[in-house]
Amino acid sequence: MTRNQFSRFADWNDDRNRPVSMMGFRKVDKGDNVTEPVVTFYVLPSGWKEICKGFDSRKVARLCVDAGWLKPGEDGRTQNSIRLPEIGLKRVYQFNTQVLGSAEPE
């Protein structure tokens, strides 16, 4: 996701610039002087298939949930129903900022 976060994910708030081969949306909630911005990725099912090419996509999703990167739906599924800009209600994979990795060494 790090490699494609600007080229394949549309900015949530910019409806004029959509990537041709879009994988989903990137939403940035700006931080204040104390906190860092929070980035959320909403990956479309077609984008998820591309990300997981060569792997079992269901198993990868479960591993992402276990790692704390992917927010599961209230129904226990690995997708959430989210109202997306210009698309409407859609089941997507919702990843949090942690999927990008830590900026600080542990």
Backbone as XML, in Angstrom:
<?xml version="1.0"?>
<chain id="A" units="angstrom">
  <residue number="1" name="MET">
    <atom name="N" x="0.820" y="-1.186" z="0.000"/>
    <atom name="CA" x="0.000" y="0.000" z="0.000"/>
    <atom name="C" x="0.863" y="1.249" z="0.000"/>
  </residue>
  <residue number="2" name="THR">
    <atom name="N" x="1.998" y="1.180" z="0.678"/>
    <atom name="CA" x="2.872" y="2.338" z="0.725"/>
    <atom name="C" x="3.272" y="2.777" z="-0.674"/>
  </residue>
  <residue number="3" name="ARG">
    <atom name="N" x="3.617" y="1.830" z="-1.515"/>
    <atom name="CA" x="4.082" y="2.137" z="-2.866"/>
    <atom name="C" x="2.987" y="2.789" z="-3.704"/>
  </residue>
  <residue number="4" name="ASN">
    <atom name="N" x="1.749" y="2.385" z="-3.518"/>
    <atom name="CA" x="0.651" y="2.859" z="-4.362"/>
    <atom name="C" x="-0.297" y="3.843" z="-3.690"/>
  </residue>
  <residue number="5" name="GLN">
    <atom name="N" x="0.039" y="4.322" z="-2.495"/>
    <atom name="CA" x="-0.934" y="5.132" z="-1.767"/>
    <atom name="C" x="-1.299" y="6.436" z="-2.467"/>
  </residue>
  <residue number="6" name="PHE">
    <atom name="N" x="-0.439" y="6.957" z="-3.330"/>
    <atom name="CA" x="-0.759" y="8.197" z="-4.037"/>
    <atom name="C" x="-1.167" y="7.957" z="-5.485"/>
  </residue>
  <residue number="7" name="SER">
    <atom name="N" x="-0.682" y="6.876" z="-6.096"/>
    <atom name="CA" x="-0.964" y="6.651" z="-7.515"/>
    <atom name="C" x="-2.200" y="5.794" z="-7.781"/>
  </residue>
  <residue number="8" name="ARG">
    <atom name="N" x="-2.591" y="4.935" z="-6.855"/>
    <atom name="CA" x="-3.707" y="4.017" z="-7.102"/>
    <atom name="C" x="-4.895" y="4.232" z="-6.173"/>
  </residue>
  <residue number="9" name="PHE">
    <atom name="N" x="-4.738" y="5.114" z="-5.189"/>
    <atom name="CA" x="-5.832" y="5.407" z="-4.262"/>
    <atom name="C" x="-6.280" y="6.850" z="-4.448"/>
  </residue>
  <residue number="10" name="ALA">
    <atom name="N" x="-7.563" y="7.029" z="-4.711"/>
    <atom name="CA" x="-8.117" y="8.365" z="-4.913"/>
    <atom name="C" x="-8.218" y="9.090" z="-3.575"/>
  </residue>
  <residue number="11" name="ASP">
    <atom name="N" x="-7.931" y="10.374" z="-3.598"/>
    <atom name="CA" x="-8.091" y="11.199" z="-2.408"/>
    <atom name="C" x="-9.585" y="11.320" z="-2.104"/>
  </residue>
  <residue number="12" name="TRP">
    <atom name="N" x="-9.965" y="11.032" z="-0.879"/>
    <atom name="CA" x="-11.360" y="11.040" z="-0.445"/>
    <atom name="C" x="-12.046" y="12.369" z="-0.757"/>
  </residue>
  <residue number="13" name="ASN">
    <atom name="N" x="-11.319" y="13.471" z="-0.601"/>
    <atom name="CA" x="-11.906" y="14.805" z="-0.727"/>
    <atom name="C" x="-11.705" y="15.467" z="-2.089"/>
  </residue>
  <residue number="14" name="ASP">
    <atom name="N" x="-11.043" y="14.813" z="-3.016"/>
    <atom name="CA" x="-10.764" y="15.406" z="-4.327"/>
    <atom name="C" x="-11.452" y="14.588" z="-5.412"/>
  </residue>
  <residue number="15" name="ASP">
    <atom name="N" x="-12.642" y="15.010" z="-5.799"/>
    <atom name="CA" x="-13.405" y="14.237" z="-6.781"/>
    <atom name="C" x="-13.012" y="14.534" z="-8.227"/>
  </residue>
  <residue number="16" name="ARG">
    <atom name="N" x="-12.057" y="15.431" z="-8.444"/>
    <atom name="CA" x="-11.633" y="15.759" z="-9.808"/>
    <atom name="C" x="-10.463" y="14.919" z="-10.292"/>
  </residue>
  <residue number="17" name="ASN">
    <atom name="N" x="-9.715" y="14.342" z="-9.386"/>
    <atom name="CA" x="-8.524" y="13.575" z="-9.763"/>
    <atom name="C" x="-8.657" y="12.131" z="-9.302"/>
  </residue>
  <residue number="18" name="ARG">
    <atom name="N" x="-9.127" y="11.284" z="-10.184"/>
    <atom name="CA" x="-9.294" y="9.865" z="-9.879"/>
    <atom name="C" x="-8.312" y="9.060" z="-10.722"/>
  </residue>
  <residue number="19" name="PRO">
    <atom name="N" x="-7.535" y="8.177" z="-10.097"/>
    <atom name="CA" x="-6.608" y="7.334" z="-10.859"/>
    <atom name="C" x="-7.358" y="6.458" z="-11.856"/>
  </residue>
  <residue number="20" name="VAL">
    <atom name="N" x="-6.726" y="6.194" z="-12.983"/>
    <atom name="CA" x="-7.345" y="5.370" z="-14.019"/>
    <atom name="C" x="-7.599" y="3.961" z="-13.499"/>
  </residue>
  <residue number="21" name="SER">
    <atom name="N" x="-6.614" y="3.360" z="-12.888"/>
    <atom name="CA" x="-6.763" y="1.994" z="-12.358"/>
    <atom name="C" x="-6.828" y="2.058" z="-10.830"/>
  </residue>
  <residue number="22" name="MET">
    <atom name="N" x="-7.879" y="2.683" z="-10.346"/>
    <atom name="CA" x="-8.053" y="2.946" z="-8.922"/>
    <atom name="C" x="-8.290" y="1.657" z="-8.129"/>
  </residue>
  <residue number="23" name="MET">
    <atom name="N" x="-7.586" y="1.532" z="-6.996"/>
    <atom name="CA" x="-7.760" y="0.392" z="-6.097"/>
    <atom name="C" x="-8.704" y="0.721" z="-4.949"/>
  </residue>
  <residue number="24" name="GLY">
    <atom name="N" x="-8.925" y="2.007" z="-4.716"/>
    <atom name="CA" x="-9.776" y="2.418" z="-3.617"/>
    <atom name="C" x="-9.574" y="3.882" z="-3.288"/>
  </residue>
  <residue number="25" name="PHE">
    <atom name="N" x="-9.864" y="4.231" z="-2.033"/>
    <atom name="CA" x="-9.777" y="5.617" z="-1.584"/>
    <atom name="C" x="-8.812" y="5.742" z="-0.414"/>
  </residue>
  <residue number="26" name="ARG">
    <atom name="N" x="-8.204" y="6.914" z="-0.302"/>
    <atom name="CA" x="-7.326" y="7.256" z="0.810"/>
    <atom name="C" x="-7.928" y="8.480" z="1.494"/>
  </residue>
  <residue number="27" name="LYS">
    <atom name="N" x="-8.258" y="8.337" z="2.780"/>
    <atom name="CA" x="-8.842" y="9.446" z="3.544"/>
    <atom name="C" x="-7.847" y="9.871" z="4.613"/>
  </residue>
  <residue number="28" name="VAL">
    <atom name="N" x="-7.506" y="11.157" z="4.625"/>
    <atom name="CA" x="-6.554" y="11.685" z="5.598"/>
    <atom name="C" x="-7.293" y="12.635" z="6.527"/>
  </residue>
  <residue number="29" name="ASP">
    <atom name="N" x="-7.290" y="12.294" z="7.812"/>
    <atom name="CA" x="-7.834" y="13.181" z="8.834"/>
    <atom name="C" x="-6.645" y="13.900" z="9.448"/>
  </residue>
  <residue number="30" name="LYS">
    <atom name="N" x="-6.565" y="15.189" z="9.177"/>
    <atom name="CA" x="-5.414" y="15.986" z="9.615"/>
    <atom name="C" x="-5.285" y="15.963" z="11.128"/>
  </residue>
  <residue number="31" name="GLY">
    <atom name="N" x="-4.045" y="15.856" z="11.586"/>
    <atom name="CA" x="-3.784" y="15.936" z="13.010"/>
    <atom name="C" x="-3.730" y="17.392" z="13.441"/>
  </residue>
  <residue number="32" name="ASP">
    <atom name="N" x="-3.642" y="17.599" z="14.737"/>
    <atom name="CA" x="-3.449" y="18.959" z="15.226"/>
    <atom name="C" x="-1.975" y="19.114" z="15.585"/>
  </residue>
  <residue number="33" name="ASN">
    <atom name="N" x="-1.639" y="20.068" z="16.389"/>
    <atom name="CA" x="-0.235" y="20.275" z="16.755"/>
    <atom name="C" x="0.317" y="19.164" z="17.632"/>
  </residue>
  <residue number="34" name="VAL">
    <atom name="N" x="-0.560" y="18.340" z="18.172"/>
    <atom name="CA" x="-0.139" y="17.289" z="19.096"/>
    <atom name="C" x="-0.147" y="15.912" z="18.437"/>
  </residue>
  <residue number="35" name="THR">
    <atom name="N" x="-1.095" y="15.673" z="17.553"/>
    <atom name="CA" x="-1.243" y="14.342" z="16.967"/>
    <atom name="C" x="-0.897" y="14.333" z="15.483"/>
  </residue>
  <residue number="36" name="GLU">
    <atom name="N" x="-0.498" y="13.179" z="15.013"/>
    <atom name="CA" x="-0.182" y="12.972" z="13.602"/>
    <atom name="C" x="-1.471" y="12.781" z="12.803"/>
  </residue>
  <residue number="37" name="PRO">
    <atom name="N" x="-1.437" y="13.063" z="11.493"/>
    <atom name="CA" x="-2.604" y="12.770" z="10.655"/>
    <atom name="C" x="-2.920" y="11.273" z="10.666"/>
  </residue>
  <residue number="38" name="VAL">
    <atom name="N" x="-4.191" y="10.954" z="10.537"/>
    <atom name="CA" x="-4.632" y="9.563" z="10.497"/>
    <atom name="C" x="-5.054" y="9.243" z="9.067"/>
  </residue>
  <residue number="39" name="VAL">
    <atom name="N" x="-4.440" y="8.209" z="8.487"/>
    <atom name="CA" x="-4.744" y="7.802" z="7.117"/>
    <atom name="C" x="-5.554" y="6.512" z="7.163"/>
  </residue>
  <residue number="40" name="THR">
    <atom name="N" x="-6.663" y="6.490" z="6.428"/>
    <atom name="CA" x="-7.481" y="5.289" z="6.301"/>
    <atom name="C" x="-7.581" y="4.948" z="4.826"/>
  </residue>
  <residue number="41" name="PHE">
    <atom name="N" x="-7.352" y="3.680" z="4.499"/>
    <atom name="CA" x="-7.475" y="3.202" z="3.124"/>
    <atom name="C" x="-8.741" y="2.365" z="3.010"/>
  </residue>
  <residue number="42" name="TYR">
    <atom name="N" x="-9.528" y="2.634" z="1.980"/>
    <atom name="CA" x="-10.728" y="1.867" z="1.681"/>
    <atom name="C" x="-10.453" y="1.139" z="0.370"/>
  </residue>
  <residue number="43" name="VAL">
    <atom name="N" x="-10.168" y="-0.150" z="0.452"/>
    <atom name="CA" x="-9.769" y="-0.931" z="-0.718"/>
    <atom name="C" x="-10.993" y="-1.609" z="-1.323"/>
  </residue>
  <residue number="44" name="LEU">
    <atom name="N" x="-11.223" y="-1.350" z="-2.606"/>
    <atom name="CA" x="-12.325" y="-1.981" z="-3.332"/>
    <atom name="C" x="-12.046" y="-3.469" z="-3.516"/>
  </residue>
  <residue number="45" name="PRO">
    <atom name="N" x="-13.075" y="-4.305" z="-3.627"/>
    <atom name="CA" x="-12.859" y="-5.747" z="-3.816"/>
    <atom name="C" x="-11.954" y="-6.072" z="-5.005"/>
  </residue>
  <residue number="46" name="SER">
    <atom name="N" x="-12.089" y="-5.344" z="-6.105"/>
    <atom name="CA" x="-11.226" y="-5.597" z="-7.269"/>
    <atom name="C" x="-9.772" y="-5.251" z="-6.956"/>
  </residue>
  <residue number="47" name="GLY">
    <atom name="N" x="-9.556" y="-4.194" z="-6.188"/>
    <atom name="CA" x="-8.205" y="-3.826" z="-5.769"/>
    <atom name="C" x="-7.614" y="-4.851" z="-4.821"/>
  </residue>
  <residue number="48" name="TRP">
    <atom name="N" x="-8.463" y="-5.404" z="-3.951"/>
    <atom name="CA" x="-8.002" y="-6.421" z="-3.000"/>
    <atom name="C" x="-7.533" y="-7.671" z="-3.736"/>
  </residue>
  <residue number="49" name="LYS">
    <atom name="N" x="-8.263" y="-8.057" z="-4.768"/>
    <atom name="CA" x="-7.854" y="-9.218" z="-5.568"/>
    <atom name="C" x="-6.492" y="-8.980" z="-6.199"/>
  </residue>
  <residue number="50" name="GLU">
    <atom name="N" x="-6.264" y="-7.760" z="-6.662"/>
    <atom name="CA" x="-4.972" y="-7.428" z="-7.265"/>
    <atom name="C" x="-3.853" y="-7.435" z="-6.225"/>
  </residue>
  <residue number="51" name="ILE">
    <atom name="N" x="-4.114" y="-6.877" z="-5.056"/>
    <atom name="CA" x="-3.123" y="-6.854" z="-3.979"/>
    <atom name="C" x="-2.738" y="-8.272" z="-3.573"/>
  </residue>
  <residue number="52" name="CYS">
    <atom name="N" x="-3.713" y="-9.168" z="-3.518"/>
    <atom name="CA" x="-3.497" y="-10.536" z="-3.032"/>
    <atom name="C" x="-3.172" y="-11.533" z="-4.141"/>
  </residue>
  <residue number="53" name="LYS">
    <atom name="N" x="-2.932" y="-11.068" z="-5.340"/>
    <atom name="CA" x="-2.677" y="-11.970" z="-6.467"/>
    <atom name="C" x="-1.598" y="-12.996" z="-6.100"/>
  </residue>
  <residue number="54" name="GLY">
    <atom name="N" x="-1.925" y="-14.267" z="-6.295"/>
    <atom name="CA" x="-0.996" y="-15.346" z="-5.970"/>
    <atom name="C" x="-1.145" y="-15.885" z="-4.555"/>
  </residue>
  <residue number="55" name="PHE">
    <atom name="N" x="-2.001" y="-15.259" z="-3.755"/>
    <atom name="CA" x="-2.222" y="-15.676" z="-2.374"/>
    <atom name="C" x="-3.711" y="-15.897" z="-2.142"/>
  </residue>
  <residue number="56" name="ASP">
    <atom name="N" x="-4.048" y="-16.559" z="-1.060"/>
    <atom name="CA" x="-5.441" y="-16.747" z="-0.654"/>
    <atom name="C" x="-5.919" y="-15.437" z="-0.025"/>
  </residue>
  <residue number="57" name="SER">
    <atom name="N" x="-6.774" y="-14.691" z="-0.728"/>
    <atom name="CA" x="-7.183" y="-13.358" z="-0.273"/>
    <atom name="C" x="-7.927" y="-13.394" z="1.066"/>
  </residue>
  <residue number="58" name="ARG">
    <atom name="N" x="-8.672" y="-14.445" z="1.323"/>
    <atom name="CA" x="-9.382" y="-14.552" z="2.609"/>
    <atom name="C" x="-8.409" y="-14.747" z="3.765"/>
  </residue>
  <residue number="59" name="LYS">
    <atom name="N" x="-7.409" y="-15.578" z="3.528"/>
    <atom name="CA" x="-6.405" y="-15.817" z="4.566"/>
    <atom name="C" x="-5.591" y="-14.545" z="4.822"/>
  </residue>
  <residue number="60" name="VAL">
    <atom name="N" x="-5.229" y="-13.835" z="3.757"/>
    <atom name="CA" x="-4.486" y="-12.580" z="3.898"/>
    <atom name="C" x="-5.316" y="-11.571" z="4.694"/>
  </residue>
  <residue number="61" name="ALA">
    <atom name="N" x="-6.604" y="-11.476" z="4.401"/>
    <atom name="CA" x="-7.478" y="-10.551" z="5.125"/>
    <atom name="C" x="-7.530" y="-10.902" z="6.610"/>
  </residue>
  <residue number="62" name="ARG">
    <atom name="N" x="-7.657" y="-12.174" z="6.929"/>
    <atom name="CA" x="-7.687" y="-12.608" z="8.339"/>
    <atom name="C" x="-6.377" y="-12.258" z="9.041"/>
  </residue>
  <residue number="63" name="LEU">
    <atom name="N" x="-5.252" y="-12.467" z="8.361"/>
    <atom name="CA" x="-3.950" y="-12.121" z="8.940"/>
    <atom name="C" x="-3.848" y="-10.616" z="9.189"/>
  </residue>
  <residue number="64" name="CYS">
    <atom name="N" x="-4.404" y="-9.814" z="8.282"/>
    <atom name="CA" x="-4.399" y="-8.360" z="8.452"/>
    <atom name="C" x="-5.268" y="-7.934" z="9.630"/>
  </residue>
  <residue number="65" name="VAL">
    <atom name="N" x="-6.394" y="-8.601" z="9.823"/>
    <atom name="CA" x="-7.242" y="-8.331" z="10.989"/>
    <atom name="C" x="-6.472" y="-8.669" z="12.260"/>
  </residue>
  <residue number="66" name="ASP">
    <atom name="N" x="-5.833" y="-9.839" z="12.282"/>
    <atom name="CA" x="-5.071" y="-10.272" z="13.455"/>
    <atom name="C" x="-3.918" y="-9.320" z="13.776"/>
  </residue>
  <residue number="67" name="ALA">
    <atom name="N" x="-3.316" y="-8.728" z="12.732"/>
    <atom name="CA" x="-2.204" y="-7.794" z="12.924"/>
    <atom name="C" x="-2.677" y="-6.411" z="13.373"/>
  </residue>
  <residue number="68" name="GLY">
    <atom name="N" x="-4.000" y="-6.164" z="13.294"/>
    <atom name="CA" x="-4.542" y="-4.874" z="13.690"/>
    <atom name="C" x="-4.542" y="-3.837" z="12.583"/>
  </residue>
  <residue number="69" name="TRP">
    <atom name="N" x="-4.306" y="-4.246" z="11.348"/>
    <atom name="CA" x="-4.258" y="-3.320" z="10.210"/>
    <atom name="C" x="-5.617" y="-3.140" z="9.558"/>
  </residue>
  <residue number="70" name="LEU">
    <atom name="N" x="-6.426" y="-4.178" z="9.586"/>
    <atom name="CA" x="-7.706" y="-4.198" z="8.880"/>
    <atom name="C" x="-8.841" y="-4.201" z="9.894"/>
  </residue>
  <residue number="71" name="LYS">
    <atom name="N" x="-9.772" y="-3.258" z="9.745"/>
    <atom name="CA" x="-10.917" y="-3.177" z="10.658"/>
    <atom name="C" x="-12.011" y="-4.112" z="10.160"/>
  </residue>
  <residue number="72" name="PRO">
    <atom name="N" x="-12.374" y="-5.117" z="10.957"/>
    <atom name="CA" x="-13.441" y="-6.027" z="10.527"/>
    <atom name="C" x="-14.807" y="-5.364" z="10.662"/>
  </residue>
  <residue number="73" name="GLY">
    <atom name="N" x="-15.769" y="-5.879" z="9.913"/>
    <atom name="CA" x="-17.132" y="-5.378" z="10.006"/>
    <atom name="C" x="-17.794" y="-5.854" z="11.284"/>
  </residue>
  <residue number="74" name="GLU">
    <atom name="N" x="-18.885" y="-5.214" z="11.652"/>
    <atom name="CA" x="-19.621" y="-5.607" z="12.854"/>
    <atom name="C" x="-20.208" y="-7.000" z="12.723"/>
  </residue>
  <residue number="75" name="ASP">
    <atom name="N" x="-20.367" y="-7.468" z="11.491"/>
    <atom name="CA" x="-20.911" y="-8.801" z="11.250"/>
    <atom name="C" x="-19.834" y="-9.885" z="11.286"/>
  </residue>
  <residue number="76" name="GLY">
    <atom name="N" x="-18.590" y="-9.491" z="11.614"/>
    <atom name="CA" x="-17.501" y="-10.456" z="11.708"/>
    <atom name="C" x="-16.771" y="-10.700" z="10.401"/>
  </residue>
  <residue number="77" name="ARG">
    <atom name="N" x="-17.294" y="-10.160" z="9.312"/>
    <atom name="CA" x="-16.630" y="-10.319" z="8.019"/>
    <atom name="C" x="-15.436" y="-9.369" z="7.940"/>
  </residue>
  <residue number="78" name="THR">
    <atom name="N" x="-14.575" y="-9.600" z="6.979"/>
    <atom name="CA" x="-13.379" y="-8.767" z="6.860"/>
    <atom name="C" x="-13.631" y="-7.475" z="6.093"/>
  </residue>
  <residue number="79" name="GLN">
    <atom name="N" x="-14.841" y="-7.300" z="5.582"/>
    <atom name="CA" x="-15.189" y="-6.075" z="4.867"/>
    <atom name="C" x="-16.191" y="-5.258" z="5.679"/>
  </residue>
  <residue number="80" name="ASN">
    <atom name="N" x="-16.185" y="-3.950" z="5.441"/>
    <atom name="CA" x="-17.141" y="-3.026" z="6.054"/>
    <atom name="C" x="-17.991" y="-2.392" z="4.975"/>
  </residue>
  <residue number="81" name="SER">
    <atom name="N" x="-19.227" y="-2.068" z="5.297"/>
    <atom name="CA" x="-20.076" y="-1.309" z="4.382"/>
    <atom name="C" x="-19.827" y="0.171" z="4.635"/>
  </residue>
  <residue number="82" name="ILE">
    <atom name="N" x="-19.291" y="0.845" z="3.626"/>
    <atom name="CA" x="-18.925" y="2.256" z="3.733"/>
    <atom name="C" x="-19.536" y="3.013" z="2.557"/>
  </residue>
  <residue number="83" name="ARG">
    <atom name="N" x="-20.038" y="4.210" z="2.824"/>
    <atom name="CA" x="-20.547" y="5.065" z="1.747"/>
    <atom name="C" x="-19.358" y="5.818" z="1.153"/>
  </residue>
  <residue number="84" name="LEU">
    <atom name="N" x="-18.982" y="5.454" z="-0.068"/>
    <atom name="CA" x="-17.821" y="6.026" z="-0.743"/>
    <atom name="C" x="-18.222" y="7.206" z="-1.628"/>
  </residue>
  <residue number="85" name="PRO">
    <atom name="N" x="-17.315" y="8.182" z="-1.793"/>
    <atom name="CA" x="-17.605" y="9.307" z="-2.686"/>
    <atom name="C" x="-17.885" y="8.815" z="-4.109"/>
  </residue>
  <residue number="86" name="GLU">
    <atom name="N" x="-18.931" y="9.322" z="-4.712"/>
    <atom name="CA" x="-19.315" y="9.043" z="-6.100"/>
    <atom name="C" x="-19.752" y="7.599" z="-6.363"/>
  </residue>
  <residue number="87" name="ILE">
    <atom name="N" x="-19.558" y="6.699" z="-5.408"/>
    <atom name="CA" x="-19.907" y="5.287" z="-5.608"/>
    <atom name="C" x="-21.128" y="4.916" z="-4.786"/>
  </residue>
  <residue number="88" name="GLY">
    <atom name="N" x="-21.199" y="5.422" z="-3.565"/>
    <atom name="CA" x="-22.285" y="5.073" z="-2.664"/>
    <atom name="C" x="-21.879" y="3.940" z="-1.735"/>
  </residue>
  <residue number="89" name="LEU">
    <atom name="N" x="-22.861" y="3.262" z="-1.173"/>
    <atom name="CA" x="-22.613" y="2.199" z="-0.205"/>
    <atom name="C" x="-21.952" y="1.005" z="-0.882"/>
  </residue>
  <residue number="90" name="LYS">
    <atom name="N" x="-20.826" y="0.572" z="-0.332"/>
    <atom name="CA" x="-20.048" y="-0.519" z="-0.930"/>
    <atom name="C" x="-19.301" y="-1.242" z="0.176"/>
  </residue>
  <residue number="91" name="ARG">
    <atom name="N" x="-19.167" y="-2.559" z="0.035"/>
    <atom name="CA" x="-18.357" y="-3.334" z="0.981"/>
    <atom name="C" x="-16.901" y="-3.209" z="0.557"/>
  </residue>
  <residue number="92" name="VAL">
    <atom name="N" x="-16.064" y="-2.744" z="1.478"/>
    <atom name="CA" x="-14.649" y="-2.520" z="1.194"/>
    <atom name="C" x="-13.796" y="-3.029" z="2.353"/>
  </residue>
  <residue number="93" name="TYR">
    <atom name="N" x="-12.516" y="-3.161" z="2.089"/>
    <atom name="CA" x="-11.539" y="-3.502" z="3.120"/>
    <atom name="C" x="-11.020" y="-2.181" z="3.681"/>
  </residue>
  <residue number="94" name="GLN">
    <atom name="N" x="-11.178" y="-1.979" z="4.995"/>
    <atom name="CA" x="-10.832" y="-0.707" z="5.633"/>
    <atom name="C" x="-9.545" y="-0.862" z="6.445"/>
  </residue>
  <residue number="95" name="PHE">
    <atom name="N" x="-8.458" y="-0.289" z="5.923"/>
    <atom name="CA" x="-7.146" y="-0.372" z="6.568"/>
    <atom name="C" x="-6.830" y="0.922" z="7.300"/>
  </residue>
  <residue number="96" name="ASN">
    <atom name="N" x="-6.155" y="0.795" z="8.450"/>
    <atom name="CA" x="-5.771" y="1.970" z="9.225"/>
    <atom name="C" x="-4.323" y="2.376" z="8.926"/>
  </residue>
  <residue number="97" name="THR">
    <atom name="N" x="-3.876" y="3.434" z="9.554"/>
    <atom name="CA" x="-2.537" y="3.984" z="9.346"/>
    <atom name="C" x="-1.437" y="2.968" z="9.629"/>
  </residue>
  <residue number="98" name="GLN">
    <atom name="N" x="-1.667" y="2.050" z="10.547"/>
    <atom name="CA" x="-0.637" y="1.088" z="10.944"/>
    <atom name="C" x="-0.163" y="0.212" z="9.797"/>
  </residue>
  <residue number="99" name="VAL">
    <atom name="N" x="-0.961" y="0.070" z="8.748"/>
    <atom name="CA" x="-0.570" y="-0.762" z="7.614"/>
    <atom name="C" x="0.647" y="-0.167" z="6.898"/>
  </residue>
  <residue number="100" name="LEU">
    <atom name="N" x="0.881" y="1.136" z="7.071"/>
    <atom name="CA" x="2.028" y="1.784" z="6.437"/>
    <atom name="C" x="3.326" y="1.519" z="7.181"/>
  </residue>
  <residue number="101" name="GLY">
    <atom name="N" x="3.240" y="1.004" z="8.383"/>
    <atom name="CA" x="4.437" y="0.737" z="9.173"/>
    <atom name="C" x="4.739" y="1.903" z="10.098"/>
  </residue>
  <residue number="102" name="SER">
    <atom name="N" x="5.621" y="1.672" z="11.008"/>
    <atom name="CA" x="5.985" y="2.675" z="11.997"/>
    <atom name="C" x="7.102" y="3.560" z="11.469"/>
  </residue>
  <residue number="103" name="ALA">
    <atom name="N" x="6.990" y="4.846" z="11.710"/>
    <atom name="CA" x="8.039" y="5.784" z="11.306"/>
    <atom name="C" x="9.189" y="5.768" z="12.302"/>
  </residue>
  <residue number="104" name="GLU">
    <atom name="N" x="8.917" y="5.318" z="13.514"/>
    <atom name="CA" x="9.935" y="5.284" z="14.555"/>
    <atom name="C" x="10.410" y="3.858" z="14.775"/>
  </residue>
  <residue number="105" name="PRO">
    <atom name="N" x="11.718" y="3.663" z="15.000"/>
    <atom name="CA" x="12.200" y="2.313" z="15.302"/>
    <atom name="C" x="11.659" y="1.839" z="16.636"/>
  </residue>
  <residue number="106" name="GLU">
    <atom name="N" x="11.371" y="0.548" z="16.712"/>
    <atom name="CA" x="10.794" y="-0.009" z="17.941"/>
    <atom name="C" x="11.861" y="-0.488" z="18.874"/>
  </residue>
</chain>
